[in-house]
Amino acid sequence: MLLSDQGHEIGQFVDIIGVDRDSVSSWIDRCNQGGAKSPEDSDHPGGPRMLDDQEQEVLKRLFKKYPTQPGKILSELEHETG
């Protein structure tokens, strides 16, 4: 918001911060409407988790083992957890 107050345009935000124009525009709009704390994201709960805690740990281990092989990760995850 300091950059906005200093007269920087949205395109400059994109270059300086490395975010897309829609995000910057949304932050500025929320700040103008609700004050300094308003650009903070609210909770985004989403849907229920698909994997339980044990399955999550298996997935983390597989990501470390095969960081560039998503197909292998999915195959191994299914094999190990059913």
Distance bins in CASP14 RR format, pairs under 12 A and 6 or more apart:
PFRMAT RR
TARGET T0000
AUTHOR 0000-0000-0000
RMODE 2
METHOD distances of the structure
MODEL  1
1 7 0 0 0 0 0 1 0 0 0 0 0
1 8 0 0 0 0 0 1 0 0 0 0 0
1 13 0 0 0 0 0 1 0 0 0 0 0
1 17 0 0 0 0 0 1 0 0 0 0 0
1 24 0 0 0 0 0 1 0 0 0 0 0
1 27 1 0 0 1 0 0 0 0 0 0 0
1 28 1 0 0 1 0 0 0 0 0 0 0
1 29 0 0 0 0 0 1 0 0 0 0 0
1 30 0 0 0 0 1 0 0 0 0 0 0
1 31 1 0 1 0 0 0 0 0 0 0 0
1 32 0 0 0 0 1 0 0 0 0 0 0
1 34 0 0 0 0 0 1 0 0 0 0 0
1 35 0 0 0 0 1 0 0 0 0 0 0
1 36 1 0 0 1 0 0 0 0 0 0 0
1 37 0 0 0 0 0 1 0 0 0 0 0
1 38 0 0 0 0 1 0 0 0 0 0 0
1 39 1 0 0 1 0 0 0 0 0 0 0
1 40 0 0 0 0 0 1 0 0 0 0 0
2 8 0 0 0 0 1 0 0 0 0 0 0
2 13 0 0 0 0 0 1 0 0 0 0 0
2 16 0 0 0 0 0 1 0 0 0 0 0
2 17 0 0 0 0 0 1 0 0 0 0 0
2 27 0 0 0 0 0 1 0 0 0 0 0
2 28 0 0 0 0 0 1 0 0 0 0 0
2 31 0 0 0 0 0 1 0 0 0 0 0
2 36 0 0 0 0 0 1 0 0 0 0 0
3 9 0 0 0 0 1 0 0 0 0 0 0
3 10 0 0 0 0 1 0 0 0 0 0 0
3 11 0 0 0 0 0 1 0 0 0 0 0
3 12 1 0 0 1 0 0 0 0 0 0 0
3 13 1 0 0 1 0 0 0 0 0 0 0
3 14 0 0 0 0 0 1 0 0 0 0 0
3 15 0 0 0 0 0 1 0 0 0 0 0
3 16 1 0 0 1 0 0 0 0 0 0 0
3 17 0 0 0 0 1 0 0 0 0 0 0
3 19 0 0 0 0 0 1 0 0 0 0 0
3 24 0 0 0 0 1 0 0 0 0 0 0
3 27 0 0 0 0 0 1 0 0 0 0 0
3 28 0 0 0 0 1 0 0 0 0 0 0
3 31 0 0 0 0 0 1 0 0 0 0 0
4 10 0 0 0 0 1 0 0 0 0 0 0
4 11 0 0 0 0 0 1 0 0 0 0 0
4 12 0 0 0 0 1 0 0 0 0 0 0
4 13 1 0 0 1 0 0 0 0 0 0 0
4 16 0 0 0 0 0 1 0 0 0 0 0
4 17 0 0 0 0 0 1 0 0 0 0 0
4 24 0 0 0 0 1 0 0 0 0 0 0
4 25 0 0 0 0 0 1 0 0 0 0 0
4 27 0 0 0 0 1 0 0 0 0 0 0
4 28 1 0 1 0 0 0 0 0 0 0 0
4 29 0 0 0 0 0 1 0 0 0 0 0
4 30 0 0 0 0 0 1 0 0 0 0 0
4 31 1 0 0 1 0 0 0 0 0 0 0
4 32 0 0 0 0 1 0 0 0 0 0 0
4 36 0 0 0 0 0 1 0 0 0 0 0
4 39 0 0 0 0 0 1 0 0 0 0 0
5 28 0 0 0 0 0 1 0 0 0 0 0
5 31 0 0 0 0 1 0 0 0 0 0 0
5 32 0 0 0 0 0 1 0 0 0 0 0
5 36 0 0 0 0 0 1 0 0 0 0 0
6 12 0 0 0 0 1 0 0 0 0 0 0
6 13 0 0 0 0 0 1 0 0 0 0 0
6 16 0 0 0 0 0 1 0 0 0 0 0
7 13 0 0 0 0 0 1 0 0 0 0 0
7 28 0 0 0 0 0 1 0 0 0 0 0
8 14 0 0 0 0 0 1 0 0 0 0 0
8 15 0 0 0 0 1 0 0 0 0 0 0
8 16 1 0 0 1 0 0 0 0 0 0 0
8 17 0 0 0 0 0 1 0 0 0 0 0
8 24 0 0 0 0 1 0 0 0 0 0 0
8 28 0 0 0 0 0 1 0 0 0 0 0
9 15 0 0 0 0 0 1 0 0 0 0 0
9 16 0 0 0 0 0 1 0 0 0 0 0
9 21 0 0 0 0 0 1 0 0 0 0 0
9 24 0 0 0 0 1 0 0 0 0 0 0
9 25 0 0 0 0 0 1 0 0 0 0 0
9 28 0 0 0 0 0 1 0 0 0 0 0
10 16 0 0 0 0 0 1 0 0 0 0 0
10 17 0 0 0 0 0 1 0 0 0 0 0
10 18 0 0 0 0 0 1 0 0 0 0 0
10 19 0 0 0 0 0 1 0 0 0 0 0
10 20 0 0 0 0 1 0 0 0 0 0 0
10 21 1 0 1 0 0 0 0 0 0 0 0
10 22 0 0 0 0 1 0 0 0 0 0 0
10 23 0 0 0 0 1 0 0 0 0 0 0
10 24 1 0 1 0 0 0 0 0 0 0 0
10 25 1 0 1 0 0 0 0 0 0 0 0
10 26 0 0 0 0 0 1 0 0 0 0 0
10 27 0 0 0 0 1 0 0 0 0 0 0
10 28 1 0 0 1 0 0 0 0 0 0 0
10 29 0 0 0 0 0 1 0 0 0 0 0
11 17 0 0 0 0 1 0 0 0 0 0 0
11 18 0 0 0 0 0 1 0 0 0 0 0
11 19 0 0 0 0 0 1 0 0 0 0 0
11 20 0 0 0 0 0 1 0 0 0 0 0
11 21 1 0 0 1 0 0 0 0 0 0 0
11 22 0 0 0 0 0 1 0 0 0 0 0
11 23 0 0 0 0 0 1 0 0 0 0 0
11 24 1 0 0 1 0 0 0 0 0 0 0
11 25 0 0 0 0 1 0 0 0 0 0 0
11 28 0 0 0 0 0 1 0 0 0 0 0
12 18 0 0 0 0 0 1 0 0 0 0 0
12 19 0 0 0 0 0 1 0 0 0 0 0
12 21 0 0 0 0 0 1 0 0 0 0 0
12 24 0 0 0 0 1 0 0 0 0 0 0
13 19 1 0 0 1 0 0 0 0 0 0 0
13 20 0 0 0 0 1 0 0 0 0 0 0
13 21 0 0 0 0 1 0 0 0 0 0 0
13 22 0 0 0 0 0 1 0 0 0 0 0
13 23 0 0 0 0 1 0 0 0 0 0 0
13 24 1 0 1 0 0 0 0 0 0 0 0
13 25 0 0 0 0 1 0 0 0 0 0 0
13 26 0 0 0 0 0 1 0 0 0 0 0
13 27 0 0 0 0 1 0 0 0 0 0 0
13 28 0 0 0 0 1 0 0 0 0 0 0
14 20 1 0 0 1 0 0 0 0 0 0 0
14 21 1 0 1 0 0 0 0 0 0 0 0
14 22 0 0 0 0 0 1 0 0 0 0 0
14 23 0 0 0 0 1 0 0 0 0 0 0
14 24 1 0 0 1 0 0 0 0 0 0 0
14 25 0 0 0 0 0 1 0 0 0 0 0
14 27 0 0 0 0 0 1 0 0 0 0 0
15 21 0 0 0 0 0 1 0 0 0 0 0
15 24 0 0 0 0 0 1 0 0 0 0 0
16 24 0 0 0 0 1 0 0 0 0 0 0
17 23 0 0 0 0 1 0 0 0 0 0 0
17 24 1 0 0 1 0 0 0 0 0 0 0
17 27 0 0 0 0 1 0 0 0 0 0 0
18 24 0 0 0 0 1 0 0 0 0 0 0
19 25 0 0 0 0 0 1 0 0 0 0 0
19 26 0 0 0 0 0 1 0 0 0 0 0
19 27 0 0 0 0 1 0 0 0 0 0 0
19 28 0 0 0 0 0 1 0 0 0 0 0
19 39 0 0 0 0 0 1 0 0 0 0 0
20 26 0 0 0 0 1 0 0 0 0 0 0
20 27 0 0 0 0 0 1 0 0 0 0 0
21 27 0 0 0 0 0 1 0 0 0 0 0
21 28 0 0 0 0 0 1 0 0 0 0 0
22 28 0 0 0 0 0 1 0 0 0 0 0
22 29 0 0 0 0 0 1 0 0 0 0 0
23 29 0 0 0 0 0 1 0 0 0 0 0
23 30 0 0 0 0 0 1 0 0 0 0 0
23 39 0 0 0 0 1 0 0 0 0 0 0
23 41 0 0 0 0 0 1 0 0 0 0 0
24 30 0 0 0 0 0 1 0 0 0 0 0
24 31 0 0 0 0 0 1 0 0 0 0 0
24 39 0 0 0 0 1 0 0 0 0 0 0
25 31 0 0 0 0 0 1 0 0 0 0 0
25 32 0 0 0 0 0 1 0 0 0 0 0
25 39 0 0 0 0 0 1 0 0 0 0 0
26 32 0 0 0 0 0 1 0 0 0 0 0
26 33 0 0 0 0 0 1 0 0 0 0 0
26 38 0 0 0 0 0 1 0 0 0 0 0
26 39 1 0 0 1 0 0 0 0 0 0 0
26 40 0 0 0 0 0 1 0 0 0 0 0
26 41 0 0 0 0 1 0 0 0 0 0 0
27 33 0 0 0 0 0 1 0 0 0 0 0
27 34 0 0 0 0 0 1 0 0 0 0 0
27 35 0 0 0 0 0 1 0 0 0 0 0
27 36 0 0 0 0 0 1 0 0 0 0 0
27 37 0 0 0 0 0 1 0 0 0 0 0
27 38 0 0 0 0 1 0 0 0 0 0 0
27 39 1 0 1 0 0 0 0 0 0 0 0
27 40 0 0 0 0 1 0 0 0 0 0 0
27 41 0 0 0 0 1 0 0 0 0 0 0
28 34 0 0 0 0 0 1 0 0 0 0 0
28 35 0 0 0 0 0 1 0 0 0 0 0
28 38 0 0 0 0 0 1 0 0 0 0 0
28 39 0 0 0 0 1 0 0 0 0 0 0
29 35 0 0 0 0 0 1 0 0 0 0 0
29 38 0 0 0 0 1 0 0 0 0 0 0
29 39 0 0 0 0 1 0 0 0 0 0 0
30 36 0 0 0 0 0 1 0 0 0 0 0
30 37 0 0 0 0 1 0 0 0 0 0 0
30 38 1 0 1 0 0 0 0 0 0 0 0
30 39 1 0 1 0 0 0 0 0 0 0 0
30 40 0 0 0 0 1 0 0 0 0 0 0
30 41 0 0 0 0 1 0 0 0 0 0 0
30 42 0 0 0 0 0 1 0 0 0 0 0
31 37 0 0 0 0 1 0 0 0 0 0 0
31 38 1 0 1 0 0 0 0 0 0 0 0
31 39 1 0 1 0 0 0 0 0 0 0 0
31 40 0 0 0 0 0 1 0 0 0 0 0
32 38 0 0 0 0 1 0 0 0 0 0 0
32 39 0 0 0 0 1 0 0 0 0 0 0
33 39 0 0 0 0 0 1 0 0 0 0 0
34 40 0 0 0 0 0 1 0 0 0 0 0
49 55 0 0 0 0 1 0 0 0 0 0 0
49 56 1 0 0 1 0 0 0 0 0 0 0
49 59 0 0 0 0 0 1 0 0 0 0 0
50 56 0 0 0 0 1 0 0 0 0 0 0
50 59 0 0 0 0 0 1 0 0 0 0 0
50 77 0 0 0 0 0 1 0 0 0 0 0
50 81 0 0 0 0 0 1 0 0 0 0 0
51 57 0 0 0 0 1 0 0 0 0 0 0
51 58 0 0 0 0 1 0 0 0 0 0 0
51 59 1 0 0 1 0 0 0 0 0 0 0
51 60 0 0 0 0 0 1 0 0 0 0 0
51 62 0 0 0 0 0 1 0 0 0 0 0
51 74 0 0 0 0 0 1 0 0 0 0 0
51 77 0 0 0 0 1 0 0 0 0 0 0
51 78 0 0 0 0 0 1 0 0 0 0 0
51 80 0 0 0 0 0 1 0 0 0 0 0
51 81 1 0 0 1 0 0 0 0 0 0 0
51 82 0 0 0 0 0 1 0 0 0 0 0
52 58 0 0 0 0 1 0 0 0 0 0 0
52 59 0 0 0 0 0 1 0 0 0 0 0
52 81 0 0 0 0 1 0 0 0 0 0 0
52 82 0 0 0 0 0 1 0 0 0 0 0
53 59 0 0 0 0 0 1 0 0 0 0 0
53 60 0 0 0 0 0 1 0 0 0 0 0
53 81 0 0 0 0 0 1 0 0 0 0 0
54 60 0 0 0 0 0 1 0 0 0 0 0
54 61 0 0 0 0 0 1 0 0 0 0 0
54 77 0 0 0 0 0 1 0 0 0 0 0
54 80 0 0 0 0 1 0 0 0 0 0 0
54 81 1 0 0 1 0 0 0 0 0 0 0
54 82 0 0 0 0 0 1 0 0 0 0 0
55 61 0 0 0 0 0 1 0 0 0 0 0
55 62 0 0 0 0 0 1 0 0 0 0 0
55 76 0 0 0 0 0 1 0 0 0 0 0
55 77 1 0 0 1 0 0 0 0 0 0 0
55 78 0 0 0 0 0 1 0 0 0 0 0
55 80 0 0 0 0 1 0 0 0 0 0 0
55 81 1 0 1 0 0 0 0 0 0 0 0
55 82 0 0 0 0 1 0 0 0 0 0 0
56 62 0 0 0 0 0 1 0 0 0 0 0
56 63 0 0 0 0 0 1 0 0 0 0 0
56 77 0 0 0 0 0 1 0 0 0 0 0
56 81 0 0 0 0 0 1 0 0 0 0 0
57 63 0 0 0 0 0 1 0 0 0 0 0
57 64 0 0 0 0 0 1 0 0 0 0 0
57 77 0 0 0 0 0 1 0 0 0 0 0
57 80 0 0 0 0 0 1 0 0 0 0 0
57 81 0 0 0 0 0 1 0 0 0 0 0
58 64 0 0 0 0 0 1 0 0 0 0 0
58 65 0 0 0 0 0 1 0 0 0 0 0
58 73 0 0 0 0 1 0 0 0 0 0 0
58 74 0 0 0 0 0 1 0 0 0 0 0
58 76 0 0 0 0 1 0 0 0 0 0 0
58 77 1 0 0 1 0 0 0 0 0 0 0
58 78 0 0 0 0 0 1 0 0 0 0 0
58 79 0 0 0 0 1 0 0 0 0 0 0
58 80 1 0 1 0 0 0 0 0 0 0 0
58 81 1 0 1 0 0 0 0 0 0 0 0
58 82 0 0 0 0 0 1 0 0 0 0 0
59 65 0 0 0 0 0 1 0 0 0 0 0
59 66 0 0 0 0 0 1 0 0 0 0 0
59 70 0 0 0 0 0 1 0 0 0 0 0
59 73 1 0 0 1 0 0 0 0 0 0 0
59 74 0 0 0 0 1 0 0 0 0 0 0
59 76 0 0 0 0 1 0 0 0 0 0 0
59 77 1 0 1 0 0 0 0 0 0 0 0
59 78 0 0 0 0 0 1 0 0 0 0 0
59 80 0 0 0 0 1 0 0 0 0 0 0
59 81 0 0 0 0 1 0 0 0 0 0 0
60 66 0 0 0 0 0 1 0 0 0 0 0
60 67 0 0 0 0 0 1 0 0 0 0 0
60 73 0 0 0 0 0 1 0 0 0 0 0
60 77 0 0 0 0 0 1 0 0 0 0 0
61 67 0 0 0 0 0 1 0 0 0 0 0
61 73 0 0 0 0 1 0 0 0 0 0 0
61 76 0 0 0 0 1 0 0 0 0 0 0
61 77 0 0 0 0 1 0 0 0 0 0 0
61 80 0 0 0 0 1 0 0 0 0 0 0
61 81 0 0 0 0 0 1 0 0 0 0 0
62 69 0 0 0 0 1 0 0 0 0 0 0
62 70 0 0 0 0 1 0 0 0 0 0 0
62 71 0 0 0 0 0 1 0 0 0 0 0
62 72 1 0 0 1 0 0 0 0 0 0 0
62 73 1 0 1 0 0 0 0 0 0 0 0
62 74 0 0 0 0 1 0 0 0 0 0 0
62 75 0 0 0 0 1 0 0 0 0 0 0
62 76 1 0 1 0 0 0 0 0 0 0 0
62 77 1 0 1 0 0 0 0 0 0 0 0
62 78 0 0 0 0 0 1 0 0 0 0 0
62 79 0 0 0 0 0 1 0 0 0 0 0
62 80 1 0 0 1 0 0 0 0 0 0 0
62 81 0 0 0 0 0 1 0 0 0 0 0
63 69 0 0 0 0 1 0 0 0 0 0 0
63 70 0 0 0 0 1 0 0 0 0 0 0
63 71 0 0 0 0 0 1 0 0 0 0 0
63 72 0 0 0 0 0 1 0 0 0 0 0
63 73 1 0 0 1 0 0 0 0 0 0 0
63 74 0 0 0 0 0 1 0 0 0 0 0
63 76 0 0 0 0 0 1 0 0 0 0 0
63 77 0 0 0 0 1 0 0 0 0 0 0
64 73 0 0 0 0 0 1 0 0 0 0 0
64 76 0 0 0 0 0 1 0 0 0 0 0
65 72 0 0 0 0 1 0 0 0 0 0 0
65 73 0 0 0 0 1 0 0 0 0 0 0
65 76 0 0 0 0 1 0 0 0 0 0 0
65 77 0 0 0 0 0 1 0 0 0 0 0
65 80 0 0 0 0 0 1 0 0 0 0 0
66 72 1 0 1 0 0 0 0 0 0 0 0
66 73 1 0 1 0 0 0 0 0 0 0 0
66 74 0 0 0 0 1 0 0 0 0 0 0
66 75 0 0 0 0 1 0 0 0 0 0 0
66 76 1 0 0 1 0 0 0 0 0 0 0
66 77 0 0 0 0 0 1 0 0 0 0 0
67 73 0 0 0 0 1 0 0 0 0 0 0
69 75 0 0 0 0 1 0 0 0 0 0 0
69 76 0 0 0 0 1 0 0 0 0 0 0
69 77 0 0 0 0 0 1 0 0 0 0 0
70 76 0 0 0 0 0 1 0 0 0 0 0
70 77 0 0 0 0 0 1 0 0 0 0 0
71 77 0 0 0 0 1 0 0 0 0 0 0
71 78 0 0 0 0 0 1 0 0 0 0 0
71 79 0 0 0 0 0 1 0 0 0 0 0
72 78 0 0 0 0 0 1 0 0 0 0 0
72 79 0 0 0 0 0 1 0 0 0 0 0
73 79 0 0 0 0 0 1 0 0 0 0 0
73 80 0 0 0 0 0 1 0 0 0 0 0
73 81 0 0 0 0 0 1 0 0 0 0 0
74 80 0 0 0 0 0 1 0 0 0 0 0
74 81 0 0 0 0 0 1 0 0 0 0 0
74 82 0 0 0 0 0 1 0 0 0 0 0
75 81 0 0 0 0 0 1 0 0 0 0 0
75 82 0 0 0 0 0 1 0 0 0 0 0
76 82 0 0 0 0 0 1 0 0 0 0 0
END
